[in-house]
Amino acid sequence: MMCEGTMKTLKIGDTVISKHGVAEILKIELCEKPGYKYGIDVKEIYVDLVDRCVFDLNNGHFAYGDQIDFVSV
């Protein structure tokens, strides 16, 4: 059964909060398993897959998916 509405996504250019502060996403890599550092480049990801991703941020840092929070606009 399909869920009503659309699934939430996170994409390049979105703003997130990490231990390094507020930043914009420059790159998303979807990894095979959580905690892996390298994966395939994607432009957008469903939020239920965020834990399997590594994000390059515009503040010079990267963060694993479990280290970020989404900023509501």
C-alpha positions in Angstrom: 0.0 0.0 0.0 1.4 3.4 -0.9 1.6 6.2 1.6 -0.5 9.3 1.1 1.4 12.4 0.1 5.1 12.6 -0.9 8.1 11.2 0.8 10.5 13.8 2.3 13.8 14.1 0.6 17.1 15.9 1.3 19.0 17.3 -1.7 22.1 19.2 -2.7 21.7 22.9 -1.6 19.5 22.1 1.4 20.6 23.5 4.8 21.5 21.1 7.7 22.9 21.3 11.2 25.9 19.2 12.2 28.5 19.3 15.0 30.3 21.8 12.8 27.4 24.2 12.7 24.8 25.2 10.1 25.9 24.4 6.5 24.6 23.8 3.0 25.0 20.4 1.3 27.5 20.4 -1.5 27.6 16.6 -2.2 25.8 13.5 -1.2 27.2 10.0 -1.4 24.9 7.0 -0.8 27.0 4.2 0.7 26.4 0.4 0.9 26.2 0.5 4.7 26.0 3.1 7.5 29.4 4.4 8.5 31.1 3.8 5.2 32.9 6.9 3.9 32.6 6.4 0.1 29.6 5.6 -2.1 27.8 6.7 -5.2 27.1 10.4 -5.9 23.4 11.3 -5.8 21.6 14.6 -6.0 18.7 13.8 -3.7 18.0 11.1 -1.1 14.9 10.0 0.8 15.2 10.8 4.5 14.8 7.2 5.4 18.2 6.5 3.7 20.1 9.4 5.3 22.0 7.1 7.7 23.6 5.4 4.7 25.0 8.7 3.4 28.0 10.9 3.7 27.5 14.7 3.1 30.1 17.2 2.0 29.2 20.6 3.5 30.0 24.1 2.4 31.9 24.8 5.7 34.8 22.6 4.7 33.6 19.6 6.7 31.8 16.3 5.9 29.2 14.6 8.1 27.7 11.1 8.2 23.9 10.9 8.0 23.4 10.2 11.7 25.4 13.4 12.5 23.0 15.9 10.8 19.6 17.4 11.5 17.4 19.1 8.9 16.7 22.8 9.1 13.0 23.6 8.6 12.3 26.5 6.3 
